[in-house]
Amino acid sequence: MALLFADEDFPFPAVEVLRSHGHDVLTTLEAGLAGLGTNDSEILAVATRLGRTVLTMNRRDFIQLHNIDPNHAGIVICKRNPDTDDLALQIDAVINTTSTLLGQLLRVNRLNSPH
């Protein structure tokens, strides 16, 4: 089980699947940050203060933030995947094979095989 923080562009159906797999996922909406124009560095700072790994589709900005300061609770960057169940299962698999998420930048790429 991981403590996760889904940023505003992360699909909610994938959040629900991750929750069904036992992960504790907080969304920006639930944290009171949705629609406020909160920048990515503040999202990462909030998630880090809460001890939560960020889930995001915003790869470029979060890679840059990680490179500037890798002292965070983790970042999982994902490619857009219309199959949100598949996306959540890929995230679950990556998380379950990692001993710690602290300071990690993990990548989840869309599968090429249709299913």
C-alpha positions in Angstrom: 0.0 0.0 0.0 1.3 3.4 -0.9 0.4 6.9 0.0 -0.3 8.7 -3.3 -1.3 12.2 -4.3 -3.0 12.5 -7.7 -2.5 15.9 -9.3 -5.3 17.6 -11.2 -4.7 16.1 -14.6 -4.5 12.5 -13.3 -7.7 10.5 -14.3 -10.1 9.8 -11.4 -11.1 6.3 -12.7 -7.4 5.3 -12.3 -7.6 6.7 -8.7 -10.5 4.4 -8.0 -8.7 1.4 -9.3 -5.6 2.2 -7.3 -7.8 2.5 -4.2 -9.4 -0.9 -4.9 -5.9 -2.3 -4.8 -5.3 -0.9 -1.3 -3.5 2.3 -2.1 -4.4 5.5 -0.2 -4.9 8.1 -2.9 -5.6 11.7 -2.2 -6.7 13.9 -5.1 -6.0 17.6 -5.5 -9.8 18.1 -5.3 -10.0 16.3 -2.0 -7.0 18.3 -0.7 -8.8 21.6 -1.7 -6.3 22.5 -4.4 -8.3 21.9 -7.6 -9.1 24.8 -9.8 -6.8 27.2 -7.9 -4.0 27.3 -10.5 -1.6 25.6 -8.0 1.7 25.2 -9.7 3.5 22.0 -10.0 6.3 22.9 -7.5 3.6 23.6 -4.8 1.8 20.3 -5.6 5.1 18.5 -5.1 5.7 20.4 -1.9 2.3 19.6 -0.5 2.6 15.9 -1.4 6.0 15.8 0.2 4.8 17.4 3.4 2.0 14.8 3.5 4.5 11.9 2.7 2.7 11.1 -0.5 4.0 10.2 -3.9 2.7 12.4 -6.8 0.8 10.7 -9.7 0.9 12.9 -12.8 0.6 13.0 -16.5 2.7 16.1 -16.6 6.0 14.4 -17.3 8.2 17.3 -18.4 7.6 19.6 -15.5 7.9 16.9 -12.8 11.1 15.5 -14.4 12.5 19.0 -14.2 11.4 19.4 -10.5 12.9 16.1 -9.6 16.2 17.1 -11.3 16.3 20.4 -9.4 15.6 18.7 -6.0 15.2 14.9 -5.6 14.2 15.3 -1.9 10.6 14.5 -2.2 8.2 11.6 -1.4 8.3 10.3 -4.9 6.9 11.0 -8.4 5.2 8.6 -10.8 5.0 10.1 -14.2 2.6 8.5 -16.7 1.9 8.6 -20.4 -1.8 9.2 -21.2 -3.6 5.9 -21.5 -7.3 5.8 -22.4 -7.5 2.5 -20.6 -7.5 3.8 -17.0 -7.7 0.3 -15.5 -4.5 -0.6 -17.4 -2.8 2.6 -16.3 -3.7 1.9 -12.6 -2.5 -1.7 -12.9 0.8 -0.5 -14.4 1.3 2.0 -11.6 0.4 -0.7 -9.0 3.0 -3.0 -10.5 5.7 -0.3 -10.5 5.0 0.7 -7.0 5.0 -2.9 -5.8 8.5 -3.6 -7.2 10.1 -0.6 -5.6 11.4 -0.8 -2.1 11.0 2.9 -1.4 9.3 5.7 -3.3 11.2 8.4 -1.4 13.2 10.5 -3.9 12.2 8.2 -6.8 11.1 9.3 -10.2 9.2 6.4 -11.7 7.9 6.1 -15.2 4.8 4.4 -16.4 4.6 4.1 -20.2 1.5 3.1 -22.1 1.5 -0.5 -23.3 1.7 -1.0 -27.1 -0.4 -4.1 -27.0 -4.1 -3.6 -27.4 -6.4 -5.1 -24.8 
